[in-house]
Amino acid sequence: MILLGKKPLYISRPSPRSLWQEYRIYEDRLELRFWLFLKKLTIPLNQIVTLKIVAPAFKKEKKSEFMAWFWGLFLDWAAFNRHVMIETKSYFARYLHFTPDDPDAFFNICNAMLKRQNE
C-alpha cells in the first residue's frame, strides 16, 4: 500500500546530468519525476528486485550488464555518468537508469529502506 502525503526521506535536486529531473525516496516508494513525458513514475519498494550503482554505459566491462543497458530505460544522461540502476518486478521497463545528484547517498538511503521493508 502506498502512503501518499508523507514527507520524502531524500530529494535529489535537479541538475544538468539528470536533465533537470527530480528523484525522491519515500518510506514505501520511489518517485521519479520524468518531465520529458510529463510523468511521475511511482515505484513501490516491494516492486524493486535489485538496486545498483553503475558505471557509465560506455565504460561497461561486464557483458552481463549488457541486457540491463540494452533493455533499460534511461531517464536522463545516465549512459554518460555514474548512475543508479533499478531492476523492477513488473513495470513497463524492467531496468530504469537515472542520475541522482549524489548516487551514493540515494543508493544508501534506498537500500536501507529496502532492508527495513524486508524485515
N, C-alpha and C positions, 0 to 999 in steps of 0.2 A: 504494500500500500504506500503510495506516495504522499508525503506530508507537505501540503502546499502552505506557503506563508511563513515557513521557517527562515531564519537568517542564514546566509551562506557561511560555511566554515572557511572558505577560501575563494577569492575572486582574482582571476588572472586578468590583469589590466590589458586593454587593447594596445597593440604595438604594430609597427610595420611588419615584423616577422609573422604575426598572427593575422595579417590583413585587417587589423583594427577590430578583431572579433573578441568577444569576452567569453571566458570559460569559468564556470562556477562549480564548487563542490558543496553539496548539502549532506545532511546526515544520511539520507536514503537514496540520493540520486546525483547524477551529474547533469548540468545544463550547459550545452554547447550552443552559444548564440551565433548562428551562422547567417550573417546578413546577406550573403550572395543570393540565397533563395528566400530571404526574409523569413527564416525559420528559426525556431529554438528547438534543438534536439534534446529531448529529455531521456536519459538512460538510467533506469533504476539500477541500483548497485547489485541486485540479485541477478541481473542480466549480463554482468561482466564476467567473462571467463578468465582472461589474463589482462594484465596491465604492465607495460614495459616502457623504459626509456630507450629510444632507438637512435642510432646514428643517422645522418642524412642518407637518403635513399641511394645516392650516387657513390656512397662510400661503403656499400654493403660488402661484407666479407663472407657472410654465411649464405649459402644458397637456400637454406631452409626458410629464410625470411623473404625469399622472392615472392611466394604466394601472398604473403601479407602485404607486400608492396604492390603486386600486380592487381589483386582483388580488393585492395583497400580504397577508402575514400579519403582524400587529402583535403582537409577543410581550410588549409592556408598554405604557407610556404614550407610545410613540414618536410617536403622532399629535399630541401636545401639546408635544413637546420636540424640540430639535435632536438628531438621531439618525443611526445608521448604517443604510444600506440595502444588502443583498446581493442581487444577481441571480445565480441558480444555473442550471446547465445542466439538471440533472434532479433535482428534488426535489418533494415533494408541493405546495409553494407556490413559485412561481418567484421571488417577491420576499419577502425577510424583512426586517422593520423591527424594530430594537431599540435601547435606550438604554443604552450602557455608561456607567460613572461619568465617564469622560473620552473623549468621542467622537474627539477629535483624536489622542490617544495610541493608542487602539485602531486607528483608521484607519491611522496611520503605521506601526505595527508590522505590521499585517496586510498592508498594501501592500508593505512591504519583503519580507515572506515570499513574497508572490505574485511579485514581481520576481525574487527569488532562485530560485524554483522554475521560472520560465520561461527561465532562462539555460541 
